Every structure is written in C-alpha cells, then in structure tokens.
Amino acid sequence: MKAVCNGFLLDESMGEFKNDQGETIAYHSARIYNTDECRVMKVKIGENSNALPEPQVNCEFEFDVQVAEKFTRVVYVGYSL
C-alpha cells in the first residue's frame, strides 16, 4: 500500500548493533514531521529508497506501508518538491 504526506525531514540515523543471538543488525531510519497531521513519523529507509531531501525543506513524501501480522512498517520511497 502506498501513502503520501506533506512535511519535512527532521533528521536521519544509521548504524548497527548485535542482537541477543549475536547477529549484527544494520538500520537506517529517519524522522519526518508530517504537516498534514501535525506529528512526527519515524520511517525506515530501504535499500532501494531515493535520496532524502535537505532537512527543513517542505516537500511531499511517498511511502510504502508494509502491514504484517504483528507490525506495520512505513518505508520511505522518495519525495517531490
């Protein structure tokens, strides 16, 4: 399922950690302020995602919403000005 919203990038973070089984888990995520709903969203940045916009630039974001049995994941796809 696709979703769009207006907003701006607050920041992004990436890194890796070891889980309880000793596996190395890499992550890349961003926080986006959704001006349509006046709230902060945390989204996953996928391997095939386009580049992020500059912080604090108002644009329209496109996301892929992945719904599973226990969790819902919002994956950043791209943006347009």
FENBEL-V687381 format. One line per field, one symbol per residue. phi: phi as a letter, one per 40 degrees, with the letter a starting at -180 (. if undefined). psi: psi as a letter, one per 20 degrees, with the letter a starting at -180 (. if undefined). Layout:
BEGIN
phi = ???
psi = ???
END
This chain:
BEGIN
phi = .cabaciaccabaaiaabcccgccbcbaaabbccccbfacbbbcccccccccccdgccabcbbbcbbbcbbbbbbcbaaac
psi = pqqqqqaqpgrqqqaqrpahjjqppqqorqppooihjlrpppqporhjqrqqrqqjpprpqpqooopaghqppoppgarq.
END
